[in-house]
């Protein structure tokens, strides 16, 4: 298994672990964003999220607004229907106050995946 395949598999597994449903378009957008973050090494969110939206928009030929909305819906779905124990472990503060932002959700998952792979 190549490094790219390992990254992709770990990203998909992590999203499924927290409860993002595979059939949602946001699953694909979140997966693409996680792969981009892990490959680039920018897993701590210093550079914002605009470059992720733009990269996914170019690859998938869909508007940035649709990507942001799809991600937001997938994260909300995970927080409403996902694995509560895992969500509380990963997001203890956000779990009590509502869902995290797209960027904070991606940063937490990308940092965990980055640690697994390195």
C-alpha positions as CSV (number, residue, x, y, z in Angstrom):
1,X,0.0,0.0,0.0
2,X,1.5,3.3,-1.0
3,X,1.7,6.4,1.3
4,X,-1.1,8.1,-0.6
5,X,-3.4,5.1,-0.2
6,X,-2.6,4.9,3.6
7,X,-3.4,8.6,4.0
8,X,-6.7,8.2,2.1
9,X,-7.7,5.1,4.1
10,X,-6.8,6.7,7.4
11,X,-8.8,9.8,6.5
12,X,-11.9,7.8,5.5
13,X,-11.6,5.6,8.6
14,X,-11.4,8.7,10.9
15,X,-14.4,10.3,9.4
16,X,-16.4,7.1,9.7
17,X,-15.2,6.7,13.3
18,X,-16.6,10.0,14.3
19,X,-19.9,9.3,12.5
20,X,-19.8,11.2,9.2
21,X,-21.9,9.2,6.8
22,X,-20.2,8.0,3.6
23,X,-23.2,8.8,1.4
24,X,-23.0,12.6,2.2
25,X,-21.3,14.8,-0.3
26,X,-19.6,16.5,2.7
27,X,-17.9,13.2,3.5
28,X,-16.0,13.5,0.2
29,X,-15.1,17.2,0.8
30,X,-14.0,16.5,4.3
31,X,-11.9,13.6,3.1
32,X,-10.3,15.6,0.4
33,X,-9.5,18.4,2.9
34,X,-8.0,16.0,5.4
35,X,-5.8,14.4,2.7
36,X,-4.6,17.9,1.5
37,X,-3.8,18.9,5.1
38,X,-2.0,15.7,6.0
39,X,0.0,15.6,2.7
40,X,1.0,19.3,3.1
41,X,1.9,18.9,6.8
42,X,-0.4,21.9,7.6
43,X,-2.4,20.1,10.2
44,X,-2.6,22.9,12.8
45,X,-4.8,25.4,10.9
46,X,-2.4,28.3,10.7
47,X,-3.1,29.1,7.1
48,X,-6.9,29.2,7.3
49,X,-9.3,27.1,5.3
50,X,-9.7,29.1,2.1
51,X,-6.9,27.2,0.3
52,X,-8.7,23.9,1.1
53,X,-12.0,25.1,-0.3
54,X,-10.2,26.4,-3.5
55,X,-8.3,23.2,-4.0
56,X,-11.4,21.0,-3.6
57,X,-13.4,23.4,-5.8
58,X,-10.9,23.1,-8.6
59,X,-10.7,19.3,-8.3
60,X,-14.5,18.7,-8.0
61,X,-15.7,21.6,-10.2
62,X,-18.2,22.8,-7.6
63,X,-18.6,26.2,-5.9
64,X,-16.8,27.0,-2.7
65,X,-20.1,27.8,-1.1
66,X,-21.4,24.3,-1.9
67,X,-18.2,22.8,-0.4
68,X,-18.5,24.8,2.8
69,X,-22.2,23.9,3.2
70,X,-21.6,20.2,2.5
71,X,-18.9,20.1,5.1
72,X,-21.0,21.9,7.6
73,X,-23.9,19.5,7.1
74,X,-21.7,16.5,7.4
75,X,-20.2,17.7,10.6
76,X,-23.7,18.5,12.0
77,X,-24.8,15.0,10.9
78,X,-21.9,13.5,12.9
79,X,-22.7,15.5,16.0
80,X,-26.4,14.5,15.8
81,X,-26.1,10.9,14.8
82,X,-22.4,9.9,15.3
83,X,-20.5,8.0,17.9
84,X,-20.9,10.2,21.0
85,X,-18.0,8.7,22.9
86,X,-15.5,9.4,20.1
87,X,-16.9,12.9,19.5
88,X,-16.6,13.7,23.2
89,X,-13.1,12.3,23.3
90,X,-12.0,14.4,20.3
91,X,-14.1,17.5,20.9
92,X,-14.8,17.8,24.7
93,X,-15.6,21.6,24.7
94,X,-17.5,21.7,21.4
95,X,-19.5,18.7,22.4
96,X,-21.1,20.7,25.2
97,X,-21.4,24.0,23.3
98,X,-22.5,22.8,19.8
99,X,-20.6,21.6,16.8
100,X,-17.1,22.9,16.0
101,X,-16.3,25.1,13.0
102,X,-15.2,23.4,9.8
103,X,-11.6,24.4,10.4
104,X,-11.4,23.2,14.0
105,X,-13.1,19.9,13.1
106,X,-10.5,19.4,10.3
107,X,-7.6,20.4,12.4
108,X,-8.4,18.0,15.2
109,X,-8.9,15.0,12.8
110,X,-5.9,15.9,10.6
111,X,-3.6,16.2,13.6
112,X,-4.7,12.7,14.9
113,X,-4.2,11.2,11.4
114,X,-0.8,12.9,11.1
115,X,0.2,11.4,14.5
116,X,-0.9,7.9,13.4
117,X,1.0,8.1,10.1
118,X,4.3,9.5,11.6
